[in-house]
Every structure is written in C-alpha cells, then in structure tokens.
Amino acid sequence: MRDVAVIGVGCTEFGEHWSTSFRDLFVTAGALALEDAGISGEKIDALYVGNMSAGRFVEQEHIGALIADYAGLASNHVPSTRVEAACASGGLAFRQAV
C-alpha cells in the first residue's frame, strides 16, 4: 500500500449558479485545487467525482470521464471514477480516493 495525501483543495462559492455551466463549476474547483497544491495536472494520478444529481440536472450520467476531459486530464490517461451516495457523495468520493 502506498501513502496517499490531499495536498490541495478547491471549492466554488456556495449558492445558486444558474448562469454557470456544469463544466465551468467543476473546472474552476479543480483549477483552484491545483493552484492550492502548487502543482500542474500532469501530477494527478486519479480523479474521483462525487455527484448525485448530474443525470437529473444536466442529463449526463458519465461525468467522471467528462470532467477529466474538460480539465485536460483525459489526454494524460488519468482514470476517473464517479461515486454516488445521495447527500454523502462527496464524502464517499473522498473515502474511495484515500
């Protein structure tokens, strides 16, 4: 087993973002996390996405790969995983990642 660490975090502002696209919300949070960590996307080993409502709100269920593509990680063959656990989706994504 190898050591795992969270070295950066990013979060968009809480609230209603009806004029902001799904893509922009995820890419902004990811860019903030990379900036916080002081690294580039080439250093990412895996992507875990916790989401319970993409299918309902943006009619897209396959969001792990979609976000990896939006963020430029797909070209580096970074594996992506989407987990769903209702309101605990983010926590479960973290648990699976570490």
C-alpha positions in Angstrom: 0.0 0.0 0.0 1.3 3.5 -0.8 0.8 6.7 1.1 -1.9 9.0 -0.1 -2.3 12.7 0.6 -4.6 15.5 -0.1 -2.3 18.4 -0.9 -4.7 20.9 -2.3 -8.4 21.8 -2.2 -10.7 23.9 -4.3 -14.3 24.9 -4.0 -16.6 27.1 -5.9 -18.7 29.6 -3.9 -21.8 28.1 -2.4 -25.1 29.3 -3.8 -27.3 29.2 -6.9 -25.2 29.3 -10.1 -27.9 29.1 -12.8 -25.9 31.1 -15.3 -22.7 29.0 -14.7 -22.3 25.7 -16.6 -21.7 22.4 -15.0 -18.4 22.2 -16.8 -17.2 25.6 -15.5 -18.1 24.8 -11.9 -16.0 21.6 -12.0 -13.1 23.0 -13.9 -13.0 26.1 -11.6 -12.9 23.9 -8.4 -10.2 21.7 -10.0 -8.1 24.7 -11.0 -8.4 26.1 -7.5 -7.2 22.8 -6.0 -4.2 22.6 -8.3 -3.3 26.2 -7.5 -3.7 25.5 -3.8 -1.4 22.4 -4.1 1.1 24.3 -6.3 1.2 21.6 -9.0 0.1 21.0 -12.6 -2.4 18.5 -13.9 0.4 16.2 -15.0 0.9 15.2 -11.3 -2.6 13.9 -10.9 -2.9 10.1 -10.6 -6.6 9.7 -10.4 -9.9 11.6 -10.3 -12.8 10.8 -8.0 -16.1 12.6 -8.5 -18.9 12.5 -6.0 -22.2 13.6 -7.6 -25.8 12.6 -7.1 -27.7 14.8 -9.5 -25.9 15.3 -12.8 -28.4 13.0 -14.6 -31.3 14.9 -13.3 -29.9 18.5 -13.8 -27.7 18.2 -16.9 -28.8 14.9 -18.3 -25.3 13.5 -18.1 -24.5 10.4 -16.0 -21.0 9.7 -17.2 -19.5 12.7 -15.5 -16.2 11.3 -14.2 -14.8 10.9 -17.7 -16.5 14.1 -18.9 -14.8 16.1 -16.2 -11.5 14.5 -16.8 -11.8 15.6 -20.4 -12.9 19.1 -19.5 -10.0 19.5 -17.2 -7.5 18.2 -19.7 -6.7 15.1 -17.7 -8.0 12.6 -20.3 -5.1 13.2 -22.6 -2.8 12.1 -19.7 -4.9 8.9 -19.3 -5.9 9.8 -15.8 -8.6 7.3 -14.6 -11.8 8.8 -13.3 -14.4 7.4 -11.0 -17.9 8.7 -10.2 -19.4 7.7 -6.9 -23.0 8.3 -5.8 -24.4 8.2 -2.3 -27.1 10.9 -2.2 -26.0 13.8 0.0 -22.9 11.8 1.1 -21.5 11.6 -2.4 -18.6 14.0 -1.8 -17.6 12.1 1.4 -17.8 8.8 -0.3 -15.6 10.1 -3.2 -13.0 11.2 -0.7 -13.2 7.8 1.1 -12.7 5.9 -2.2 -9.8 8.1 -3.2 -7.8 7.6 0.0 
